[in-house]
Amino acid sequence: MNSWKDTAIQLLSKSLKPIPIELNELDWKTDISDNGNRLAQHISAFANYPGGGFLAFGIDNNGQSVNLRKETMDIIIQKIGNIARNNLAQPIGIDHIVTCYDEIPVLFVHIPEYQDKPVHIRGKDIYESYKRSAGQTVKLSRQEVKHLIAASTGLEYENNIAASHIHSDEVLRMLDYDRYFTLLDKRLPDTKQGILESLTDDGLLKKAGVNWDITNLGAILFAKDLNVFKSLQRKIVRVIIYKDNSRVNAIKEEGILKGYATGFEGMISYIMDQLPTNEVIEAALRQRLKIYPDIAIREFVANAIIHQELSITGAGVMVEVFKDRIEITNPGTPLVDTNRFIDSAPKSRNETLASLMRRLNICEERGSGVDRAIEVIEEFQLPAPKFIRGDEYTRVIIYAPLPLTKMNNEDRIRACYQHTCLHYVNNEAVNNQSVRKRFNINKNNVSFASKIIADTIDAGFIKPSDPDNISKKFASYIPYWA
C-alpha cells in the first residue's frame, strides 16, 4: 500500500464534507485536459507546496463523483507522467493509485514536494513558477520566488539581513536588548560584548568583521523603531479604529513602531483601550468591563504575527476595530484548514520566529492558543469567532455580544461546531445541556438547543458520538472529523 494513500483519502473526504471545497493540497479532476501547459502549472504548484499534493481524477467541479473507465485512467496516467518528466525544468517523479471512494473508483496522482524549489516550467525563466492558494493554482510573485529560493538554500526569512555592518554601539541603540533579557528572565551581561554574543546566539545578530549585521529576526522582534529598517516598514502592525460597522469612517490609525516582542504588551494594552465597555454592578460597586476578553485578543494577534507570510512585502498584520466586531488580518493563507484551527497543531511558515516568541512567553505552546481563545470567548458568551481563508490573507473576526435571537443560523452552527471541537479535545461530552450553557438557553427551552444541534448535524459539522443511540435525551456529539 502506498504510504500516502490514507492521506489522500482523508484530504478528499475533507474537501467534500461538510461543504465541497477544493483544498490547497488536493485538486478535483473529471478527466485530463488537452492543455499540457495548465497541467504542468498544477504539478509545479504541488511540487512547490509544503508536503506536496494530489490530483483526484473522478470528481467534478461540484464535488460530485464521476465514474471513469479503466481505459481513461490509463491514458491519464500516461499523459500526466509525460508532462511531469518533460514539461518542467526539474523532472518530477509522480505516483498513482486507484481506490474506491463512496463505491466510485478515484484515481489519485501524488505529486511530492520537491526540495530544490521553485519548480518552474521548462523553457521559461524561474519566475514561471506556480503555487496553490485558496484551492487554486496561481503564479508565484517575484518576491515569493525569491523566498522559495532562500528557503531551499537554508536562508530563511528570519536569517536574512535587515541592517548590515552596524557598529556595536549603534546596534545597542537600535535594538531593545534590555527587553530581550527581561522577557527571557536572563541576567543582563556585565559587558557590551556579552550582550552582543547573547543576541548572536539567538540569531538576532551576525558578526560582520569588526561590525555586526542585524537579522530580520532581531529587528522584527526587538527594534526600538521598525521604521529605521526600510525593508521591514510594511511589517509594522497597524491598528485602525472605525466609527461604526464599515470601513468608510476611520477615526484613527496607529502603527505599532516597536518590534513584535518589544512592543507586544503595549500593543495589546492600546488595542484594549480602544474597545467598548459594559457597565456592571457587583457587590454594590459600579465598574466598567471590556466586552472582549483580552486573552482572546492576545492569542489571535500573536497568531497573526507568527503565521503571517513574511515574504509578502506589501502587507503586514492589521487589527481593525469596528462597533460590532474586531478583525485581525495577516498576509498569507493558513497552512491548516480553518475548520481545524482548534484541534490541529499549527504549521508555521516562520518556525524560528514562532519558537523564540514561545520562549518569550508571548504565545502559547503549539496548538493551545486558539483553544484558550475559544474557551474564554465561550465564557464571555460571545458569538463564535469566524476564521476566513482569503486570497493571500487569513482573517479572524471576533464579534461583540449578540443575543441568541439575533444570531443567524450560520452564527449558531459555527458556535455549536467550535463548542463541540473544544469539548472533544478536552475529552468532555457535548450534549443538549452543554449547548444550552454555551448559548445561555433556559433549561425549559430544551427544544431550542436541540434545533441548533440538529442544524449543525445537517450542515455536516458534527455527528452523534454513538450512531446507534436513538435516544436524543442521552445523546452526545463529536466533530465530523473525529
C-alpha positions as CSV (number, residue, x, y, z in Angstrom):
1,M,0.0,0.0,0.0
2,N,1.3,3.5,-0.9
3,S,2.3,5.4,2.2
4,W,0.3,8.4,1.1
5,K,-2.9,6.6,0.3
6,D,-4.6,7.3,3.6
7,T,-3.6,10.9,3.5
8,A,-5.1,11.3,0.0
9,I,-8.4,9.7,1.1
10,Q,-8.6,11.9,4.2
11,L,-8.0,15.0,2.1
12,L,-10.6,14.0,-0.4
13,S,-13.1,13.4,2.4
14,K,-12.3,16.8,4.0
15,S,-12.7,18.5,0.7
16,L,-16.1,17.0,0.0
17,K,-17.7,17.3,3.5
18,P,-19.4,19.1,5.1
19,I,-19.3,21.6,2.2
20,P,-17.5,20.7,-1.1
21,I,-14.4,22.9,-1.4
22,E,-11.1,22.4,-3.2
23,L,-8.1,22.4,-0.9
24,N,-4.5,23.6,-1.5
25,E,-3.4,20.0,-1.0
26,L,-5.9,18.5,-3.5
27,D,-7.4,19.3,-6.8
28,W,-10.5,17.6,-8.3
29,K,-10.4,16.5,-12.0
30,T,-13.0,14.8,-14.2
31,D,-10.5,13.9,-16.9
32,I,-7.1,15.0,-18.2
33,S,-7.1,18.3,-20.1
34,D,-5.6,18.7,-23.6
35,N,-3.9,21.7,-22.2
36,G,-0.5,20.3,-21.2
37,N,0.7,23.7,-20.0
38,R,-2.0,24.0,-17.4
39,L,-1.3,20.5,-16.1
40,A,2.4,21.5,-15.9
41,Q,1.4,24.5,-13.8
42,H,-0.6,22.2,-11.4
43,I,2.4,20.0,-11.0
44,S,4.7,23.0,-10.4
45,A,2.3,24.3,-7.7
46,F,2.0,21.0,-5.8
47,A,5.8,20.4,-6.1
48,N,6.4,23.8,-4.6
49,Y,3.8,23.3,-1.8
50,P,4.8,22.0,1.7
51,G,4.2,18.3,1.7
52,G,3.2,18.2,-1.9
53,G,-0.3,17.4,-3.1
54,F,-2.8,15.3,-5.1
55,L,-4.8,15.3,-8.2
56,A,-8.1,13.4,-7.7
57,F,-9.5,12.2,-11.0
58,G,-13.1,11.2,-10.9
59,I,-14.5,14.3,-9.1
60,D,-16.2,17.1,-11.0
61,N,-16.1,20.8,-10.2
62,N,-19.2,20.5,-7.9
63,G,-17.6,17.7,-5.8
64,Q,-19.7,15.0,-7.4
65,S,-18.3,11.6,-8.3
66,V,-17.7,10.7,-12.0
67,N,-17.2,7.1,-12.9
68,L,-14.1,6.9,-15.0
69,R,-13.3,3.8,-17.2
70,K,-10.0,1.9,-16.8
71,E,-9.0,2.9,-20.4
72,T,-9.5,6.6,-19.5
73,M,-7.4,6.2,-16.3
74,D,-4.6,4.5,-18.2
75,I,-4.5,7.4,-20.7
76,I,-4.5,10.0,-17.8
77,I,-1.6,8.2,-16.1
78,Q,0.5,8.1,-19.3
79,K,-0.1,11.7,-20.2
80,I,0.5,13.2,-16.8
81,G,3.6,11.1,-16.4
82,N,5.0,12.5,-19.6
83,I,4.2,16.1,-18.6
84,A,5.8,15.6,-15.2
85,R,9.0,14.4,-16.9
86,N,9.2,16.7,-19.9
87,N,7.3,19.9,-19.3
88,L,9.1,21.1,-16.1
89,A,12.6,22.4,-15.6
90,Q,13.0,19.7,-12.9
91,P,11.6,16.3,-13.8
92,I,9.1,15.3,-11.1
93,G,8.6,11.7,-10.1
94,I,4.9,11.1,-9.5
95,D,3.0,8.1,-8.2
96,H,-0.6,7.0,-8.6
97,I,-3.2,4.7,-7.1
98,V,-6.8,3.8,-7.9
99,T,-9.1,3.2,-4.9
100,C,-12.8,3.4,-4.3
101,Y,-14.4,6.3,-2.6
102,D,-18.2,6.1,-1.9
103,E,-18.2,3.0,-4.2
104,I,-16.8,5.0,-7.1
105,P,-13.2,4.5,-8.3
106,V,-11.0,7.5,-7.9
107,L,-7.5,7.9,-9.5
108,F,-5.1,9.7,-7.1
109,V,-2.0,11.2,-8.6
110,H,0.6,12.0,-5.9
111,I,2.9,14.9,-6.6
112,P,5.6,15.1,-3.9
113,E,7.2,18.3,-2.6
114,Y,10.4,19.0,-4.5
115,Q,13.3,20.0,-2.3
116,D,15.1,22.2,-4.8
117,K,12.5,24.9,-5.3
118,P,11.0,26.7,-7.1
119,V,9.8,24.1,-9.7
120,H,9.1,26.1,-12.9
121,I,8.0,25.5,-16.5
122,R,10.6,24.1,-18.8
123,G,12.0,26.6,-21.4
124,K,10.8,29.5,-19.3
125,D,12.7,31.6,-16.7
126,I,12.5,30.7,-13.0
127,Y,9.6,33.2,-12.4
128,E,7.3,30.9,-14.4
129,S,6.6,29.1,-11.2
130,Y,3.3,28.3,-9.5
131,K,1.7,27.7,-6.1
132,R,-1.6,26.6,-4.5
133,S,-3.7,29.4,-3.0
134,A,-7.3,29.2,-1.8
135,G,-7.7,25.8,-3.6
136,Q,-6.5,27.3,-6.9
137,T,-3.2,27.2,-8.9
138,V,-1.8,30.6,-9.4
139,K,1.5,32.1,-10.4
140,L,4.1,33.0,-7.8
141,S,5.1,36.6,-7.4
142,R,8.7,37.6,-7.9
143,Q,9.1,38.1,-4.2
144,E,7.7,34.6,-3.5
145,V,10.1,33.0,-5.9
146,K,13.0,34.7,-4.1
147,H,11.6,33.5,-0.8
148,L,11.4,29.9,-2.1
149,I,15.0,30.1,-3.3
150,A,16.1,31.3,0.0
151,A,14.2,28.6,1.9
152,S,15.6,25.9,-0.4
153,T,19.1,27.1,0.3
154,G,18.5,27.2,4.0
155,L,18.3,31.0,4.1
156,E,15.1,31.6,6.0
157,Y,13.5,35.0,6.1
158,E,14.3,35.4,9.7
159,N,18.0,34.8,8.9
160,N,18.2,37.4,6.2
161,I,19.9,40.8,7.0
162,A,17.8,43.8,7.9
163,A,20.8,46.1,8.5
164,S,24.4,45.3,7.7
165,H,27.8,46.4,9.1
166,I,26.5,48.2,12.1
167,H,28.9,49.4,14.8
168,S,28.3,47.7,18.2
169,D,27.2,50.9,19.9
170,E,24.6,51.6,17.1
171,V,23.3,48.0,17.4
172,L,22.5,48.6,21.1
173,R,20.8,51.9,20.2
174,M,18.7,50.2,17.5
175,L,17.6,47.1,19.5
176,D,15.9,46.9,22.8
177,Y,18.4,44.4,24.3
178,D,17.2,45.1,27.8
179,R,13.7,43.9,26.9
180,Y,15.3,40.7,25.4
181,F,16.9,39.7,28.7
182,T,13.8,40.7,30.7
183,L,11.5,38.6,28.7
184,L,13.8,35.6,28.8
185,D,14.3,36.2,32.6
186,K,18.1,36.2,32.0
187,R,20.7,38.3,33.8
188,L,22.0,41.2,31.8
189,P,25.6,40.5,31.0
190,D,28.2,42.9,32.5
191,T,29.9,43.8,29.3
192,K,28.8,45.0,25.9
193,Q,30.5,42.1,24.2
194,G,28.5,39.7,26.5
195,I,25.2,41.3,25.4
196,L,26.2,41.1,21.7
197,E,27.2,37.5,22.0
198,S,23.9,36.5,23.7
199,L,21.9,38.2,20.9
200,T,24.1,36.4,18.3
201,D,23.4,33.0,20.0
202,D,19.7,33.5,19.4
203,G,20.1,34.6,15.8
204,L,19.3,38.2,16.3
205,L,22.8,39.3,15.1
206,K,25.6,38.0,12.9
207,K,29.3,39.0,13.2
208,A,30.4,41.1,10.2
209,G,34.1,41.6,10.6
210,V,34.6,44.3,13.3
211,N,30.9,45.2,13.0
212,W,27.6,43.4,13.2
213,D,24.6,42.5,10.9
214,I,21.1,42.7,12.4
215,T,19.0,39.9,11.1
216,N,15.3,40.2,10.2
217,L,14.5,38.2,13.3
218,G,16.4,40.6,15.6
219,A,14.9,43.7,14.0
220,I,11.3,42.4,13.7
221,L,11.2,41.3,17.3
222,F,13.4,43.9,19.2
223,A,13.6,47.0,17.1
224,K,13.0,50.2,19.0
225,D,11.6,51.7,15.8
226,L,10.8,49.4,12.8
227,N,10.8,52.5,10.5
228,V,14.6,52.5,10.9
229,F,14.7,49.2,8.9
230,K,13.4,50.1,5.4
231,S,12.8,46.5,4.4
232,L,10.6,46.0,7.4
233,Q,8.5,49.1,7.4
234,R,5.4,47.3,6.0
235,K,5.7,44.7,8.8
236,I,4.6,47.3,11.3
237,V,1.3,46.2,12.9
238,R,-1.5,48.7,12.1
239,V,-4.4,49.3,14.4
240,I,-7.4,51.1,12.8
241,I,-10.4,52.3,14.7
242,Y,-13.7,52.9,12.8
243,K,-16.7,54.9,13.8
244,D,-19.3,52.3,13.1
245,N,-19.5,48.9,11.2
246,S,-18.0,49.9,7.9
247,R,-14.6,51.0,6.7
248,V,-15.9,54.3,5.4
249,N,-15.2,56.4,8.5
250,A,-11.9,55.7,10.2
251,I,-11.5,57.6,13.5
252,K,-7.8,57.0,13.9
253,E,-4.9,54.7,12.8
254,E,-1.8,53.8,14.8
255,G,1.3,52.0,13.7
256,I,3.0,49.9,16.4
257,L,6.6,51.0,15.7
258,K,8.3,48.8,18.2
259,G,9.4,45.2,17.4
260,Y,6.8,42.5,18.0
261,A,8.4,41.3,21.2
262,T,9.4,44.8,22.4
263,G,6.0,46.3,21.7
264,F,3.6,43.4,22.2
265,E,2.3,44.2,25.7
266,G,2.0,47.9,24.8
267,M,0.2,47.0,21.6
268,I,-2.3,44.7,23.4
269,S,-2.9,47.5,26.0
270,Y,-3.5,50.0,23.3
271,I,-6.0,47.8,21.5
272,M,-7.9,47.0,24.7
273,D,-8.0,50.7,25.5
274,Q,-9.9,51.3,22.2
275,L,-12.6,48.7,22.9
276,P,-16.0,49.5,24.2
277,T,-17.1,48.6,27.7
278,N,-20.2,47.5,29.6
279,E,-21.2,48.8,32.9
280,V,-21.9,46.2,35.6
281,I,-22.7,46.3,39.3
282,E,-21.1,43.7,41.6
283,A,-21.2,43.8,45.4
284,A,-22.7,47.3,45.2
285,L,-19.8,48.6,43.2
286,R,-20.2,50.0,39.7
287,Q,-17.5,49.2,37.3
288,R,-16.9,49.1,33.6
289,L,-15.6,45.9,31.9
290,K,-14.4,45.3,28.4
291,I,-16.8,43.4,26.2
292,Y,-14.0,41.4,24.6
293,P,-11.7,39.1,26.6
294,D,-8.1,40.3,26.5
295,I,-6.8,36.6,26.3
296,A,-8.6,36.1,23.0
297,I,-7.2,39.4,21.6
298,R,-3.7,38.5,22.8
299,E,-3.8,35.0,21.3
300,F,-5.3,35.9,17.9
301,V,-2.9,38.9,17.5
302,A,0.1,36.7,18.4
303,N,-1.1,34.0,15.9
304,A,-1.4,36.6,13.2
305,I,2.1,37.8,13.8
306,I,3.6,34.3,13.9
307,H,1.7,32.8,10.9
308,Q,2.0,35.8,8.5
309,E,3.7,35.3,5.2
310,L,6.7,37.5,5.7
311,S,7.8,37.2,2.1
312,I,4.8,39.3,1.0
313,T,6.4,42.7,1.1
314,G,3.4,45.0,0.6
315,A,1.3,43.9,3.6
316,G,1.5,43.3,7.4
317,V,-0.7,42.4,10.3
318,M,-3.7,44.7,10.7
319,V,-6.1,45.0,13.6
320,E,-9.4,46.7,12.7
321,V,-11.9,47.7,15.5
322,F,-15.5,48.2,14.4
323,K,-18.5,48.9,16.5
324,D,-19.8,45.3,16.3
325,R,-16.5,43.3,15.8
326,I,-12.7,43.2,15.6
327,E,-11.0,41.9,12.5
328,I,-7.4,40.6,12.8
329,T,-5.8,40.0,9.4
330,N,-2.4,38.7,8.4
331,P,-0.8,38.2,4.9
332,G,-0.7,34.6,3.7
333,T,-3.3,31.9,3.6
334,P,-3.4,29.5,6.5
335,L,-1.5,26.2,6.2
336,V,-4.2,24.4,8.3
337,D,-7.8,24.1,7.3
338,T,-9.7,26.9,9.1
339,N,-12.2,24.3,10.4
340,R,-9.4,22.5,12.2
341,F,-7.8,25.5,13.9
342,I,-8.9,24.2,17.3
343,D,-7.6,20.7,17.3
344,S,-4.6,20.8,14.9
345,A,-1.1,21.7,15.9
346,P,-0.4,24.8,13.7
347,K,2.1,24.6,10.8
348,S,4.2,27.7,10.9
349,R,6.0,29.4,8.0
350,N,8.2,31.1,10.4
351,E,9.3,28.4,12.9
352,T,12.4,30.3,14.1
353,L,10.2,33.4,14.9
354,A,7.5,31.2,16.5
355,S,9.9,29.2,18.6
356,L,11.5,32.4,20.0
357,M,8.1,34.0,20.7
358,R,7.1,30.9,22.6
359,R,10.3,31.2,24.7
360,L,9.5,34.8,25.3
361,N,6.0,33.7,26.6
362,I,4.3,35.9,24.0
363,C,2.3,33.0,22.7
364,E,1.0,29.7,24.0
365,E,2.5,26.3,23.4
366,R,1.8,24.7,20.0
367,G,-1.9,24.5,19.2
368,S,-3.1,25.6,22.6
369,G,-3.6,29.4,21.9
370,V,-6.7,29.1,19.7
371,D,-8.2,26.6,22.1
372,R,-7.8,29.0,25.0
373,A,-9.1,31.9,23.0
374,I,-12.3,30.0,22.0
375,E,-12.7,28.8,25.6
376,V,-12.7,32.3,27.0
377,I,-15.0,33.6,24.2
378,E,-17.5,30.9,25.4
379,E,-17.0,32.1,29.0
380,F,-18.0,35.6,27.8
381,Q,-20.8,34.1,25.8
382,L,-19.8,36.0,22.7
383,P,-20.7,34.7,19.2
384,A,-18.2,32.3,17.9
385,P,-15.2,33.9,16.0
386,K,-15.1,33.4,12.3
387,F,-11.9,32.2,10.5
388,I,-11.6,33.3,6.9
389,R,-9.1,31.9,4.3
390,G,-8.9,34.7,1.8
391,D,-6.8,35.2,-1.3
392,E,-3.4,35.7,0.1
393,Y,-4.6,36.5,3.6
394,T,-6.0,35.0,6.8
395,R,-8.6,36.8,8.9
396,V,-10.1,36.2,12.3
397,I,-13.3,38.1,13.2
398,I,-14.3,38.4,16.9
399,Y,-17.8,39.6,17.4
400,A,-19.3,41.8,20.0
401,P,-22.1,40.5,22.3
402,L,-25.2,39.5,20.4
403,P,-28.4,38.0,21.8
404,L,-29.1,34.4,20.6
405,T,-32.3,35.6,19.0
406,K,-30.4,38.0,16.8
407,M,-27.8,35.4,15.7
408,N,-28.4,33.9,12.3
409,N,-28.3,30.2,11.6
410,E,-24.6,30.4,10.4
411,D,-23.6,32.0,13.7
412,R,-25.3,29.3,15.7
413,I,-23.9,26.5,13.7
414,R,-20.4,27.9,13.9
415,A,-20.7,28.3,17.7
416,C,-22.0,24.8,18.1
417,Y,-19.2,23.3,16.0
418,Q,-16.5,25.2,17.8
419,H,-18.1,24.2,21.2
420,T,-18.0,20.6,20.1
421,C,-14.4,20.8,18.9
422,L,-13.3,22.4,22.2
423,H,-15.0,19.8,24.3
424,Y,-13.7,16.9,22.2
425,V,-10.1,18.0,22.6
426,N,-10.7,18.4,26.3
427,N,-12.3,14.9,26.5
428,E,-15.6,16.4,27.6
429,A,-19.1,15.5,26.4
430,V,-21.2,17.7,24.2
431,N,-25.0,17.3,24.7
432,N,-28.1,19.4,25.0
433,Q,-27.2,20.6,28.4
434,S,-23.7,21.8,27.4
435,V,-25.2,23.6,24.3
436,R,-27.8,25.3,26.5
437,K,-25.0,26.5,28.7
438,R,-22.9,27.7,25.7
439,F,-25.8,29.9,24.4
440,N,-27.3,30.7,27.9
441,I,-30.6,29.0,27.0
442,N,-33.1,28.5,29.8
443,K,-33.4,24.8,30.8
444,N,-37.1,25.0,30.0
445,N,-36.2,25.6,26.3
446,V,-34.5,22.3,25.5
447,S,-36.0,22.3,22.0
448,F,-34.1,25.4,21.0
449,A,-30.8,23.8,21.9
450,S,-31.9,20.6,20.1
451,K,-32.6,22.6,16.9
452,I,-29.2,24.2,17.0
453,I,-27.6,20.7,17.3
454,A,-29.8,19.3,14.5
455,D,-28.9,22.2,12.2
456,T,-25.2,21.7,12.9
457,I,-25.5,18.0,12.2
458,D,-27.4,18.8,8.9
459,A,-24.6,21.2,7.9
460,G,-22.2,18.3,8.3
461,F,-20.1,19.8,11.1
462,I,-20.9,17.4,14.0
463,K,-22.3,13.9,14.4
464,P,-23.6,11.7,17.2
465,S,-20.8,10.0,19.2
466,D,-22.9,6.8,19.1
467,P,-24.9,6.5,15.8
468,D,-26.8,3.5,17.3
469,N,-28.2,5.5,20.2
470,I,-31.7,6.5,19.2
471,S,-32.4,8.4,22.5
472,K,-31.9,12.2,21.9
473,K,-32.2,12.8,25.7
474,F,-28.9,11.0,26.4
475,A,-27.2,11.7,23.0
476,S,-23.8,13.3,22.8
477,Y,-21.9,14.7,19.8
478,I,-18.4,14.9,18.3
479,P,-16.9,16.9,15.4
480,Y,-17.3,15.5,11.9
481,W,-13.6,14.7,11.6
482,A,-13.4,12.6,14.8
